């Protein structure tokens, strides 16, 4: 069966080939007038300069961590491949973000110029440019996974062959998560510092339009859309996608380790990879279905994107049954029962996406009510948005809860008893559900990356002074992008919950491997290599009556809030400097407000860059250090508590922040369309304040939480050997 991995490798090459094709097609489009080209070049130069600085800082962190892993391997605390796998995971995660951002900076002016012809032309350029990001992420992830499997398969000794391979591969998941956290936090601080500074001074104090070229922060704002919402998001979803596949493969190796059927363990490892490979093909099919007609409203535009994503989801559900029938055989019912777990994951993703759309789209009542609350000022806008975000957590949490139980039961042949015999198989079903949720990432990420491209296109149209009809079209595309971005965050957060649960089980497997490596049994005398998950829990007294577990739960819950507090305050400090700079330029540079003098755009870009670089280090490093310290002080029970507390609290908090921020943003746009007084009114200013509060909610702290959840799990897995050895001594 080893030849199957070459199918995964072929799918990765196909995805990257189509990404290159869409990129070349976009580059053939006309970039527009000389002024449009000039503005786009400013944004492109600023984005690349920021990314170069970020990679320098992140590179130092990666070198230090790789040295630590190398030293651990020398002392037998980890196998010798870990440091290199860690580096490749970070490299490919950063590369996915880089390619996506490079595409976006070339696509924005071309989207604006295409919108001069028709709404559909603008949609096609923006969406297919977003598809470059989607296909690059899945292509690079599958390339990394397939190549690493081939390398490790050739060099890892035969004892517990697949279990060691799959847990080692999780290390490059840690590299991807580490890079993603830096990209999300740094990019989020950059973009929101610029956005808040531009809005608070430009819109509320001087009453000038969004993206007005007279605003000194407007170029930094457009740069921020690319470094935060494209490069950061690409790295984020790369690690979500790779993490779900790797965690499920590790669970498959453990669940089928004692299977009497020849080759069953290897087939269980390959299954998530093949589902992802099939998702590449079907995502491509869905991408070509996205189109709309001139004059389309929000519902028609949403329908155009839904047609592509829903078609891909239905087809991957059908393909899953064929994949498991081929791998597992049809002699037993297991093939269709596990397939149902994938369907559960897909349905959960659709429900979370629709819930997010309902709470954040200006086409529905919740966001319209937030806009209506502007009649009584900014305070009620903020209260209304906070309440909406809190209420919006119910559907995703209930959905994920039901999905976890159903995926578990489906994989276990609907046996209701949660026993040691079916626990591993049930957890494999939960992991497969996460893979199902992200299997069509090629197109769902295209709808997400489309958003910042459309946003930048609108900015280019405004700064270039294009006719009002063009701006109307780009505004429609931008409003759609806000909703699709919120939906994409919902998918990422939902999959993080399922993947993190699978990583908990992977942590247990890594602890067992670490015990075998140092020649120890479990604390209750059970042989580590043959221990079940229940044996492990009993040996370490992992239950809610153990105070060490409870302390870990509290620390994990605290981490979600401390992390958000640090990143929110970081945005506040950077934004304060931006506000002061924009005010200074308006007051000291004569002729700015009359359009007779050009603002110092570069100064604002430099402020955002410096602020992001300074502020991203502490919260990101804290996410790495806390799991290590918890393991050293509280041991295995404390770490498991930490991961459970971080998962439960972080998931709910992330949904709340993403949906509140999305609703505030679209409430502002709903007013700008002429409702409740329209642009320039007091109601509009109130919604601008709400949107300003929501910016770090939805683009900095909220989306970073799902990375935090998985990074803490990945760090715990990689440091399992250190945790075990420390407590044996």
N, C-alpha and C positions, 0 to 999 in steps of 0.2 A: 504493500500500500504506500510505500514511501514516495512513489511517483506522483501521488496526489498533490504533494506540496508544489509541484511544478504548475499545476492548474492555478493555484493561488498566486504564484509568481507571474504567470501569464496575465491574470486579471489585473495585477498591479501595473504591468507594462501597458495594458490596454487603457487603464484609467489615466496614466501619465501621458500617453499618446494623445488622447482626446483633450486633455487639459492643454497640451501644447497646440493642438488644432484650434481650440476655442481662443487661445491667446493670440495666435497669428491672425485669426479672423477678426478679432477686435482691433488689432493693430492696423489692419487695412482700412478701418473706418476713418473718415475725416475728423480731425481734432477741432475743426472750426476756425474761427477768426484768429488773427495774431494775438489779440488780447486774451482770448480763451486759452491759447497755447502758453502764453506768458504766465497766467495764473496757475495753470496746471503744473508748469515747471517749478514754480515757487513751492507748491505743495509737495511735489515729488522730491525736490531737493531737501526740504525740511524733514520729510518722513525718513528718507535714507540716512540723513545725518543723525537723527534720533536713534534709529535702529542700530547703527554702527556703534554708538556710545553704549547702548544697552547690552549689545553682545560682548563688548569689552568687559563690562562689570560681571555679567553672567558667566563669561568664560573663566574668570578668576575663581568664582565660586565652584564651578565644575572641576577645575584642576585640583582644588583643595580637597573636594569630596572624593575625586578619583584616587588621590593619594591615600586618603583614609581607607578606602575600600581595598586598595592594593596592600596596605599594611595588614588589614584584617585577614586577607587571603594568605599572607605569609605566616601568620600565627594560627592558621587553620580555622578561623572564624567564618570564612566564606570561601566559595570556590574561586579559582583564579580568573574566571571569565567575567566576574561581576563588574569590575571597574571599567572594562571596555564596553560591555553592554550598556552601562549607565551613560557613557559618553555618546554612544551612537543614538540612544533614545533622545537625549537632549539635542543632538545635532539635527536629526530629522524633524523633530518638533519645531525647532527654530527655522529650519529650511522651509517647512510647510507655511509658516507665517510669513516668511520673507517673500516667497513666490506669490502668495495671495495679495500681499500689500503692493508688490511691484505691479501686479496686474491692475489692482484698484486705482493706483495713481495714474496709470495710463488710460483707464476706462472712463473716468468721471467726465472729462471734457468731451469725449466721444459720445457719451450718453446724452449730455446736454445738447450736443450738435445734432444727434439723431432725433431728439425730441422736437427739434425745429421742423422735422418732416411729419412725424406722427407719434402718438402715444405708444403704439405697438413697437415702433422702431426703437424708441428709448428703452422700453421694457426688454426687448430682445438683446440689446447691447449690454445693459446692466446685468440681466439675469445670466447670460452666457459668460460674462466676465466673472460673475460670482461662482459659476460652475467650475471655473479654473481652480478656485480655492477648494471647492468640494472634492473634485477629482484628484487634485494634488494631495490633499490630506489622506484620502483612502488609498491612493496609489503608493505614497511613501510608507504608510503604515503597513500595508500588506507586503511591500518590498522588504522592509526591515524585518517583519515577522518571518517571512519565508526564508530569507537568507540566513537569519540567525538559527532557525530550526535546522537547516542543512549543515551549518557549521558545527553546532553543538551535537547533532546526531552523529557526526563523524568523530568527535573527540571525547565526548562524555563516556565513561566506563559503563558497562552493561548493568551493574547493580542499580535497581530502581531507576532505570534509564530515563523513561519519559517523565517521571515525577521530578527528577533533578533538572532535566532540560526545561520543563515548563516553569518551575519556580525560579530558575536562573533567568529565563526570559522576562520574568516580571521585573527584573532589575532595570531593563531598558525602559519599562513603564515608569519607574521612578525618575529616570532621566528626563523622560517626556513631561512628567508632572512637574518636576522642578523648573524646567524651562518655561512651561506653560504658566506657572504661578508668577514668575518674574515678568513674563510678557503681559499677562492680564493685569497685574497690579501696577507695573510701571506704565503700560499703555493707558490703563484706566485713569491713573493720576494725571498723566499728560493731557489726555483729551478733555477731562472734566475741568481741570484748572483753566484751560483755554476757553472751554464752552461757558463756564460760569462767569469768567471775567468778561467775555464778549457780551453775554446776555444782560448781566446786572448793570453794566455801565451803558452799553449801546442801546438796549431796548428800553430799560426802565428809567434811566437818567436822561438820555438824550433823544429817546423816541425815534431811533433810526432802525430800519428794517434788519432782519437777520441776514447775515452774509453781506452786509453793505461794505463796499471797499474802503469806506472812510473809517471803519472800525479797525484799530491796530491789531486786535486779537483774532481777526477773522481768518487769516492764513493759518495761524497756530491751531485754530478750531478745526479747520479742514484737514490739517496734518494729523491732528488727534484722532479724527474718525478713522484714519488709516492705521495708525500705530496701535490704537486700542481695539477698535471694532473689527479690524481685519487681521492684522498680525497677531494680536492677542487672542482673538477668537479662533484663528486657525490652529495656533499652538494648543489652545484649550481643548478643542474638539479632536485634535490628533491624539492627545493623551486619553480622552474619553473613549474613543474608538479602539485604540490599541489596548487600553487597559481592560475593556470588556472582553475582548477576544482572548487576551493572555490569561486573565483570571479564570475564564471558563475552560480554557485548555488545561490549566493546572487542576481545576476541579475534576475534569474528565479523566485525567491521568490518575487521580486519587480514587474517584468513584469506581472505576473499572479495573483497578489494580489487581483484584483477585477474581476477575471474570473468567469463567471456564471457557468462554468462546474465544477462539484464537484470533488475535488481532483486534479485539474489541476495544482495548485501551487506546491503541493508536487511532482507531476510527473516531473515538470520542474526543481525542485531541484535535483531529482534523476538522470535525464538524463545524465549530464556530468559524474557522478560517474559510471553509467552503461556502457557508452562508454569507459571509462578508464578500467573498468573490462573486457570488451570484448577485449580490446587491449592487456591485459595480455595473454589471450589464444592464440591470433593470433600472438603475438610476439614470443611465445614459438614455434609455428609452423614454423615461419620464421627462427628462430635460427638453427633448425635442417636441413634447406636447404643449409646452408653455407658450401661449400667445394670446393676444386680446384684440379688441376692436377699438377704433377711435371713439373718444368720448366716454370710455368705460368709467364707471364709478368705483368706489372702494370694494363693494361686494363682487363686482365683475372681475376686478384685479385679483382679489383674494381667491376667487373661483378659478382663475387661470393658473395660479400657483398650486392651488389644491388639486387641480386636475392632474398635474404632473406628479406631485408627491403621493397622492392617494393611489394612483394607478401603479406606481412603483411598489407601494406597500402591499397592495393586493397581490401583485405578481410574485413578490418575494415570499409571501405567505404560502402561495401555491408551490413555489419552487422548493421550499423547505421540506415539504412532505416527500418530494422526489429525492432530495439529498439524503434524508434519513432512511428512506426505503432502500436506497442503494447501499448506504454504509452499514446499517444495522440489519438489513434483511427483513422480509415480511413474514418470517415464520412465527414471530411473537408480535405482541401488540406494542412493543416498546417504540418502534419507529414512528408511529403516528401519535403516541402519547407525548413523546419528547417534542415532536413537531408542534403540538398544541401549546407548549410552553413558549415557543417562538411567536406564535400567533398572539398569545397573551401579552408578550412584550410589545408587539406592534400595536395592538389595540390600546394598551396603556399609553404609548407614545402619542397616538392620535387623540385620545381623550385629554391628555395633558395639554397638547397643542391647541385643541379646540377651547378648552377652559381658559388658557392664556389669551387666546384671540378674543374670547367673550369679554374678559375683564380689561383688556388693554386697547381694543380697537375702538375708534371713534364712531363706528357704525352701530355700537350697542349701548344700552342704557347706562351701565356702570361708569364708563368714561364720560358720557354726556352729562351725568349727574355731577361728576367732579367739575366739569366745565361750568355747569349751572351754579355751583357753589361759589364761583368767582363773583357773583352779585354782591356778596357780603365781605369780600376782601381776601387777601392771601392766606390768612389764618384758617379760614374755613376750607379753602382749597387743600391746604396741607392736612387738616383733620380728615377731610373726605377721602383723600388719597391714601392716608395711613389705614383708615378703616377698610377701604376697598382691598388693599394689599393683605390685610389680616384675614378677611373673609375669603379671599381667593386661594388661601392655602388648603381649604377643606377638600376640594375636589382632587387636586394632585396627591394629597396625603392618603385619602381614602382609596384612590385609584392605585397608587403604588402598593398600599397594604393588601388590597384584593389581588393585585398582580403577583405579589410575592407568594401568597397562599396558593393561588391557582397554579402558578408555574411549578411550585413544589409538588402539589398534588398530581398534576398532569404527568410530570416526570416519574412519579412513583406509582403510576397505574391507578390513581385515585384512592390509594390507601390513606385513610384519615389519620391513623396512628403515626405520631412523630417519634419513631423508634430509631435505635442505633443502626438497624439494618437498612433503613431507607433514607437516613439523614443525608449521606453523601450524594445519593442520586437526586434527592430533592434540591440540594444546593446547586447541583449541576443544572437542573431545570431553571433555577433562578438566574444563573449566569447566562444560560442560553436565551432567556427572556431579555436580558440586557443587550445581548448581541442582536436580537431581533429588533429591538427598539432603535438601534443605531445602524442597522444593516443598509438602510437607504440613505446614509449620511451624504453620499455623493450629490443627491438632489436636495435634501433638507438643508445642508450647509450652503448650497447654492442660493437658496431663498434667504438665508441669514446674511451671507456676504454681500448679497445684492443690496441690502439696506444702506450701508455706508457709501456704496458707489452712487446710489440714487441721491443720497444726502449731499455728497460732494458735487454731483451734477447740478443740483439746485443752487449750491453756493456759487458755482462757476457761472451759471446763467445769470444770477443776481449781480455778481461783480462785473460781468461782461456787458451788462445792460441789454440783454436780449429782450425781445418783445414779450409782453405780458402773457400771451398764450403759451409760450415755451415754459415760462416760470410756473404757470398753472399746471402744465403737464408734469414738470419735475416735482412740484409739490405733491401731486397725486402719487407719483412713484415713491417719494420720500415718506409720505404718511403710511403707505403700504409697507415700506421698509421697516418702520418702527414696530409694526405689528409682527412682521415675519422675524425680526430680531428678537422680540419678546418670546415668540413661539420657539425659536431656536434655543434660547436660554432655557425654556421649559423642558425641551427634549434633553439638553445637556444635564440639567439638574435631576430629572427623572432617571436617566440612565446612570447617573452617579450614585443614586440611592441603591439601585440593583447591583451595580458593579462593586460598590463598597461592601455590600453584604457578602458577595462572592469572595472578595479579598480577605474578609475575616476568616473564612474557611482556608484560604490559601496561606494565611498567617500561621494557622495551626499546623498545616503540612510542613511549612518551613521550620517551625519549632521542632517538629519530629525529626526532620533531616539534620538539624543542628545537633540534636541529642545523639543521633547515630554517629555523626561526624566526630564528636568528642567521646564516644563510647559509653554513653550513659543511658539508663532506663528512665522511664517516667517516675515521678516521686512515689507512686503506689506500687512500683516494682514491675509494671507491665512493660514488655519489650516495645520500645518506641516505634520501631519500623512496622510493627503489626498492630499498633493501637488504633482503635476507632476514634471518631470524634467524641463520642460519649466517654470513652476511657480517658481521653485527654482532659475533658471538662471535670471529670471526677478527680483526676490526679491533681489538678491545679485548683480545685475547689472554686471553679468559675460558676458562681450563682449569685443572685441578687441579695442574698443574706451575707455574703462575704464583704466586709467593709472596704477592703482594698479595691474590689470591683466597683463599688459605689463611689469611692473617691475618684477612680478613673473616669466614671461616667460624668461626674461633676466637672472634672478638668476638661474633658472633651466638649461639654456644653459651653463651658467658659471660653474655650478657645475660639468658638464660632463668634462670640460677641466681642472678645478682645481683638481678634483679627479685623472684624468689621469696624470697630472703634478706631483702630490704628489707621486703617486705609481711609475712612471717612475724614478723620482729622488731617491726614496727609493731603487729601484733596482740598480741604479748607485752607490749610496754610499756603499751598501753592496757588490756589485761586485768589487769596488775599493779595499776594504779590502781583498777580496778573491785573486785578482790579486797580491797584495803585498805579501800575504802569500805564494802563489804558487812560485813566484819569489824567495822569501826568502829560501824556501826549496830546490829549484833547485841549489841555490848558496851556501848553507851552509851544506846540507846533502850530504856527499861524496858517490858517487856510484849510485845515483838515475838514472841518464840518462843511465848508463851502465846496469841497471837492477840488480845491486848487493846489493842495499839497499832498504828497504821498506819505502815509504813516510809516513808521519804522517797524515793519512786520518782523524783521529778523530778531529784534530785541524781544518781542513776545514769544517767538519760537524758542529762543535761548532760555527764557524764564521757565517755560513749560518743561523743556528738556532737563535743565538743572534740577528743577523741583522733583521730577519723576525719578531721576537717578538717585537723588539723596533719600527720597522717601520710601523707595520700594524694597530696600535691603532688609530693614529690621523685621517687618511683618513676614517676609518670605523666609528669612532664616529662622524665625521663631517657629514656623510650621515644621521645619526640619528638626530643630532641637528638642521641642517638647516631647515627641514620641520617644526619642532616644533617652532623655532624662527620666521619663515615666518608666521605661523598661528597666533602667538601671536602679531606680529607687523602689518601684512598686512591683516589678517583675511582670510575668506573663498575665496574671489576672488584672493588674492595673492597666496594662496596654489594651487588653480586650475591652475593658470598661471605657477607656479613653476613646477607642474607635467607635463604640456604640453611642456614647454621648455626643461625639462630634458628628456622626452620621445623622442621628435623629434631629438634633438641634440645627445643624448646618443646613439640612435639607429644607426644613420648614422656613428658616430665616431667609434662605436664598430665594425661595418662591415668593415670599412676602416682599422682599426688596425689589426683585425683578418686575413684579406686577405693579407695585405702587409706582415705580419709576416710569414704566411704560404707559400707565394710565395718565400720569401727570403730563408727560410729553404729548400724548395725543389729545388730551383735553386742551392744551395750548393750541394745537393745530386746529381743533374743532372751532375754537373761538376765532382763529385767524381766517377761517373760511367765511366769516361774516355772522356767526352766531353770537348772541349775547354781547353785541356791541362791536365785534370785529377788531382788526388790528388798531393799535394805538389807544384803545379805550382803557378805562380803569380795570375793567374785567380782564382784558388781555394782560395787563401788567400783573394782575393777581395770579394768573395762570403761568406767567413767566417765572414768578417766584416759586411756584409749586414745581415747575419743570426744573428749576435750578437745584432745588432740594433733591429731586428725583434723579438727577444726573449721576451722582456718585452711587446712589442706590442701585441703579440698573446697569451701570457700565463699569463700575469699579468693585465695590464690595460684594454685591450680589453674585455676579458671575464668577468671582474668584473663590467663592465658598465651595462650589462643587469640585474645584481643583484641590482645595484644602482638605476636603473629606478624603479624597483618594490618595493625596500625597502622604498624609499621616499614615494611611494603611500601607502604602508602598515603603515608606521609611521603616516602619515597624517590621515588615517582611525582610528587608535587606539587613536590618540590624538584629535579626532574631538570634544569630549566633552569639553576638555580644551580650544580649540579654540573658541567654541561657548560661553562658560561661561565667558571667558576673555573679549569678545567683548560685551556681555550683561552688564557686570559691567562697 
